[in-house]
Amino acid sequence: MSLHLVLITGMSGSGKSVALNALEDSGYYCIDNLPPELLLPFVGLAREQGRKSVAVAVDVRSARSLPQVPKGLATLQNEGVRVRSLFLEATTETLVRRFSESRRRHPLTRDAAQTHHYALSEAIDLERELLSELRLNAHIIDTSLIRANQLQSYVKKLIDAPASPLTLVFESFGFKRGIPQDADFVFDVRVLPNPHYLRELRPLTGRDAPVAAYLQAQPDVREMLDRIEGFLRRWLRGFEEDQRSYLTVAIGCTGGQHRSVYLTEALARRFAAHGATLLRHRELDPRE
């Protein structure tokens, strides 16, 4: 059995420690803030010790050596190591609020020579630039509107998914709380009939049978579902040939409770035979 390596990176304040803890709870041997120069030696040592699952967090504190990370990952993959890269993202507004609440200093508020001071928003912009290459080939998780236990659940489901050339992630959300930053495709289904306006369906969700039966009976809902499926099937092969590892499809309605949930569940079932398929409901998943 080959070694499985999970690389966690992303914005400071986006939840990297939470994600790393989730992996540790799942039996991974974890290292935080690993200098990129030590990535290959660390994996070599893990192999010698007979470890099967390891995770490392790399962040902007190793800014000067970050360009070594993609090269190191490519080397490990050529040696048979199964690599998954996760990039944790959040809006600048969210990151500013988190730093203000925690009273922590952003690692880039001062440069390495201690000669220049950056405002918090400037440090965040600089961090995005420095991490841009690592973001390109990673699975992105937007933590702006999710709680710590939601993030832990998402990470555990992701690593438990079977190996596949392309992992499909179907995510429902409510527009009233914003569009997920991690989405590759966003489909707006607010034009469809809304169960919210039926008293008996209002407290239910798109996972409940009465809501599903109501939506299944609507011609527009069936057409929307068929057209989204057709679009995705038309282009899936192209994403696989482009060596994409993840594709996140976000379905949004007003509150993220009925229509988007139903369509997300239906799409996940239709693509179940594809391979690795994950399901998320941003507004319904436990947040406490």
N, C-alpha and C positions, 0 to 999 in steps of 0.2 A: 504493500500500500504506500503510495507516494505521500510526501509531506504536504500539508495544506497550510498556506500562509495567508493571513488576512492583514492587509495594510490599511490602517486608519489614518486619515489625514483630514485637513479641513481648517476652517476658520477658528481662531481663538475665541472661546466662549460658545461654540456651537454644540458642545456635548461630546467631545472625543473621549473624555474620561468615563462618561456614562456608557458609551459604546464599548470601550475596552473592558469595563467591569462586566458587561453582558457576555462578552466572549470568555472572560475568566470564569464566570458562572457556568458556562457551557463546556468547561474542561480545557480551554486553550491556555497555553503557557504564554503570558503576556509581558511585554516590555514597553514602557512609556518613554517618549522622547528619545528614541534610539537615534544616535548620530548616523546619517546615511552611510558613512564610511564603514560602519560596523554591520551593515545589513548582511552582506555575504558571509563574513565570519560567524555571525550569530546563527544564521541558517545552517552553516556547516556544523557548528557545535550542536545544534538541536538534532541534526541527523545522527551525529555520533552518539548522542544520548538516547536515541531511539524514539524521539518525540514525533507524534503524528500531526499535531495541530498547534500552530503558534500564531501569535498576533503581535504586531508592532505598531506603535503610534509614532508618526513623524510629523513635525510641524515646523512653523516658521522660525522657531528658535535655532534651527539648523539651516538658516537661510542660504549661507554661502555654499553648502554642499547639497542642497536640494536637487540640482541637476543630475546628481549621481543616481537618484532613486529610479527613474525610468530605465536607465541602463542596467541597474542591478536587478530589477524585476524581470527584464527581458532575459538576462543571463540565467536567472533561477528557473524561468519557464522552459528555457532550452535544456535545462538539466532535469526536467521532469517534475518540478515543484508546481503544485496547483496554487495559483495566485488569485486572490480577489482583493480589489481595491475599493475602499469606501471613502467618499469625500463628504464631510458634513458641512452643510451650508446654512446660512441664516441671513436675513435682511440686515442691512447696516443699522436700521432703526432698532431692530431686536438686539443686535450685538451691543450697541451703545447703551441700551437700557440694562442689559445684563451686567456689563462692566460697571455701570453706575450703581446698580443695586449691590453688587458684590464688593465694590470699592477696590477691585483688583486693577493692577496696571497692565495695559496691553504690552506684550513683549517688544513691540516695535515703537513704543512712544519715545524711546531714545535709540539712536543708531549705535552700532558696535563701538565706535570711537567715543561715544558719549559727548559728541560735539553738537548734535542737532536734536531738538525736541519736536515731536510731531503731536498735533492734536489727535484726539482719539479717532475721529472720522478719517483723518489723513492716514493714520496707522492702519486702519481697516482697509482702506483703498490700496495701500502699498502691499498689504498682506495678500489681497486678492490677486494682485499682479504677480507676486512671487510664487504663488501656489497654482497659477493658471495651467501650467503644463501637467501637474499632478491631477488636476480636475478633469482634464480632457478624457482620460481613459478609465475613469472611476465611476462606480455607481454613486449617484448623488442623492443624499437624503436631506431634505429641507427641514430643519428643526425649529423654524420660526414659530410655528403654531402647534407644536406637539410637546407633550410632557416627557419627563425622563423615562417613565415606565413604557410609554409608547415607543420611544426610541429603542429601548432595550428589546421590546418585542419585535420591532422591525428588523433589528440586527440579527436576532436569533433565527427568525424565519428565513432571512436571506442566506445565512450560512448553512442552514439545514436543507435548503433547496438542492435538488439533484444537479449534478454537473450538466451543463448545457451550453451549446455555442452562444445562445442568446436567451437571457432570462427576461421574461415578460412580467412587468409589475403593473397591475391594474389598481388605480386609486380613485376613490370617490372623495368629493370635497364640496363645501358650500362656498359660493362666490362671496357671500357676506363676510367671510373671514379671509378672503384673498386667495389668489391662485398659487398652487404649490410651485416653488422655484425649481424643484427637481423633475418636473414634467418635460418629457420630450414632445408629447402631443397633448393638447387640451381640447376637449370637446364640450361645448356648451349645450346642455339639454334643457335649459330653462324654457324653451319654446314648447315643450311637451305638456300634456295635461298634468295638473298638479294634484296629487292625492291630499295635500295639505288642506284643500278647501272642502273635503268631505269629512264631516265630523267623526264618523266611525273609523276613518283611516288616519286621521291627524296624529294620534299618539303612537302609531306604529312606524315601522321603518320598511325600507325596500327589501329587507330580508324576510319579512312576514308574509305568509301565504295570501291574506286578503289584498295586500298592496300589490303583490306580484300578479295576482289574478286580474286586478283592475288594470294594471299597466299592460299586461299581455293582451288584453281585449282592445287596446287602442291601436288603430292602424298606423298612426304616426310613430308610436313607440316602436312597433315592429320594424317599420322602415328605417328609423334611425339606427336601430341595433344592427340591421342587415348592412346598412351602408358603412357604419364604422368597422364592422367585421370585414367587409369587402376591401375597404381601404387598407387596413392593417395587413391582410393576407397578400394584397398586391405588392406591398413594399417590404415584407418581412425578410424575404430572401436577400434583398439589397442590403439591409442592415447586417445580416449575417455575413455576407460577402465583404462588407466593410469592416469586419472583425469587431463589431460592437458586442459588448458583453451583456449590456442591460438596455432595456427600452421601457420607459415609464409612460403609461397612458393614463391621463387624468380625465375623469368624467365629472363635470360640475353642474349642480343645480343651485337653487337659491340657498337652501339650508344644509344641503348635504345629508338629507335624511331619507328621502323617498326615491325620486327618479334616478339620481346619480348612483345611489346604492344598488338599486335594481339592475341598471344597465351594467354596472361594474361586475356584479355577481354573474350576470348572464354572459358577459364577454369572457370572464375567467373560465366558465364552464365550456364555452365554445372552443377555447384555445387550450383546454387541459391536455389534449393529446400532443400539443406542440413540444412539451418538455417541462422545463422549469417555469412555473407560473405562480406568481405571488399576488395576494389580495390584501388591500388596505382600505379602511374607511376612516378618513381623518377625523370626521366629526363624531363617529360612533365608537371607535376603539377606546378602551378604558383610558382615562386621563388622570386618574387619581392614584 
